[in-house]
Amino acid sequence: MTFDTPISRAGSHCVKWDMLEPLYGLKPDEGLAMWVADMEFKPPQVVQDALQKMLDHGVYGYFGDDTAYLDAIRWWMSNRHGWEVQPDWIFTTHGLVNGTALCVHSYTQPGDAVILMTPVYHAFARIIKAAGREVTECPLTLQDGLAQIDTADWEKRLTGREKMLILCSPHNPGGRVWTTDELRAVADFCVKHDLILVSDEIHHDLVYPGQKHTVMALAAPQIADRLVIMTATTKTFNIAGAHIGNVIIADPALRKTFANTMNAMGISPNSFGMHMATAAYSPEGAAWVDALMRYLDGNRQVFDDGVNAIPGLRSTRLEATYLAWVDFSGTGMAQGEFIDRVQKTAKIATNHGASFGTGGETFLRFNLACPRAQVVDAVARLERAFADLQ
Ligand SMILES: Cc1ncc(COP(=O)(O)O)c(C=O)c1O
């Protein structure tokens, strides 16, 4: 289990490295791809073995009998998150962007609005707008650089058309692990304004030592009749290409509506994803995640120490996720200038903060799920690119 070994991904049809040149003008051998949220690591051996077994068998027909898969999810949620899930609560979607879209179509109508706590994962706004719904932005506030929830401020932003709130827990970007009190404040807000709460918990396993993720269903059991929880193996085990996610719904009425949308869209399981996810949710998978988080903790430390020593740059202290969130406002530079320095001078591809909505404008997001040497290289490139500020 070594995360230090570099693995070249160029030419493997991965978006992160093979779209580097078309989108950022950087060749893979000169640039650092630190944008898309997947990791530079192989998944645990138990996942590789499951795929190998499929290859050895060699017949790739439709998937059937999800008993082992459902058992694996229930085991993982119980063991890692203290949450007891019933098998009939679980829907399998083609990932959680797909899961979010299915929720938007299930529980809102064209012209309705969906609340996003910005800055937040950019795909949410994209799919809401593409579905003919509106986004109501309820920005997070910052306290000592950490995102905070201010529901009193949110009240002033409502248009009356809101039917749903999408929570990102832990939060991407910025890596906040919401406390039970914060989760309850969001739940109360949803009750007060009669909103469906979709809690996207895809980053729930990627929590640093000393932090504890709380499943929304445990923080606010009283809102089960308006709650949808989404989880996945893909972020945790670096198998996002398998396009598989869990949408977990305890309430029978919400479940029926969701099942209808699934049927209407013709969604059925991807066999590769089912086999990989079943293998991942295992004691071997759990040991791998523990080792991964120790490694990422080291990366986070190296990155923060280096970046925070550059005048004007501030790296947010991540509580979860491997997605560093760096504020460039202290440089006094316009957005175009700090982006140019990072992209053209340092040759690092990042996600631009503005794409995450209001509040992200002065930030860039750097993916730290790579061998430590790449993090060290990135810090050195940033030091050189902003050397005139020293
Ligand atoms: C909050 C959040 N939800 C969903 C996704 C993507 O999910 P999927 O690959 O399952 O569609 C991401 C990817 O970064 C994410 O950060």
The ligand as a MOL file (V3000), in Angstrom:
LIG
                    3D

  0  0  0     0  0            999 V3000
M  V30 BEGIN CTAB
M  V30 COUNTS 16 16 0 0 0
M  V30 BEGIN ATOM
M  V30 1 C -20.2700 16.8530 -3.7190 0
M  V30 2 C -20.0830 15.9930 -4.9230 0
M  V30 3 N -21.1070 15.2880 -5.3990 0
M  V30 4 C -20.9810 14.4900 -6.4830 0
M  V30 5 C -19.7630 14.3950 -7.1340 0
M  V30 6 C -19.6450 13.5300 -8.3390 0
M  V30 7 O -20.3210 12.3760 -8.1550 0
M  V30 8 P -20.3890 11.2290 -9.2790 0
M  V30 9 O -19.0210 11.0720 -9.8430 0
M  V30 10 O -20.8620 10.0570 -8.5110 0
M  V30 11 O -21.3680 11.6930 -10.2860 0
M  V30 12 C -18.6680 15.1190 -6.6660 0
M  V30 13 C -17.3830 15.0550 -7.3750 0
M  V30 14 O -16.4500 15.7280 -7.0580 0
M  V30 15 C -18.8300 15.9370 -5.5350 0
M  V30 16 O -17.8160 16.6380 -5.0320 0
M  V30 END ATOM
M  V30 BEGIN BOND
M  V30 1 1 1 2
M  V30 2 1 2 3
M  V30 3 2 2 15
M  V30 4 2 3 4
M  V30 5 1 4 5
M  V30 6 1 5 6
M  V30 7 2 5 12
M  V30 8 1 6 7
M  V30 9 1 7 8
M  V30 10 2 8 9
M  V30 11 1 8 10
M  V30 12 1 8 11
M  V30 13 1 12 13
M  V30 14 1 12 15
M  V30 15 2 13 14
M  V30 16 1 15 16
M  V30 END BOND
M  V30 END CTAB
M  END
